[in-house]
Amino acid sequence: MEELNFEHTAITMYGKPVSLPRLQSWFAEEGLVVKELFQKQKQHVWTAPMLKLKAQLENQL
């Protein structure tokens, strides 16, 4: 977990930025653009530990 880049983010509500009360770290395939309705955050490329966790979770589904 030490190698993850957690960030404070904000959303826009009624035209004003509102800080979210948690740390987030978004991962996506390289080159994939992720746009959320209320926020835009730079995604990180999957790290080896996160890929392992992702595979384990996908196997459970």
C-alpha positions in Angstrom: 0.0 0.0 0.0 3.0 2.3 0.5 3.5 2.6 -3.3 0.0 3.8 -4.0 -0.6 7.4 -4.7 -3.6 8.4 -2.7 -5.0 11.9 -3.3 -7.5 14.3 -1.9 -10.0 15.1 -4.6 -12.9 17.5 -5.0 -16.2 17.6 -6.8 -18.0 20.6 -8.3 -21.3 21.3 -6.6 -23.4 24.3 -7.6 -20.4 25.7 -9.4 -18.1 25.5 -6.3 -15.3 22.9 -5.5 -16.1 20.7 -2.5 -13.3 18.6 -1.0 -14.1 14.9 -0.5 -13.4 13.6 3.0 -11.4 10.6 1.9 -8.2 9.7 0.0 -8.6 8.0 -3.4 -6.4 6.3 -5.9 -7.9 5.4 -9.3 -6.4 2.7 -11.5 -7.2 2.0 -15.2 -5.6 0.4 -18.2 -3.0 2.6 -19.9 -4.5 5.0 -22.4 -8.1 4.6 -21.0 -9.8 7.9 -20.2 -12.0 7.8 -17.2 -14.5 10.6 -16.7 -16.9 10.7 -13.7 -20.0 12.9 -13.7 -18.8 15.2 -10.9 -15.1 14.8 -10.8 -12.1 14.2 -13.0 -9.1 12.5 -11.6 -5.9 11.2 -13.2 -5.8 7.5 -13.2 -2.7 5.4 -12.4 -1.3 2.4 -14.3 -1.8 -0.9 -12.5 1.0 -1.9 -10.2 2.0 -5.5 -9.8 0.4 -5.8 -6.3 -2.8 -4.2 -7.5 -2.9 -6.4 -10.6 -2.7 -9.5 -8.3 -5.5 -8.1 -6.1 -7.6 -7.3 -9.2 -7.2 -10.8 -10.5 -8.2 -12.3 -7.2 -11.3 -10.1 -7.1 -12.3 -10.9 -10.7 -12.0 -14.6 -9.9 -14.4 -14.2 -7.0 -17.0 -12.7 -9.4 
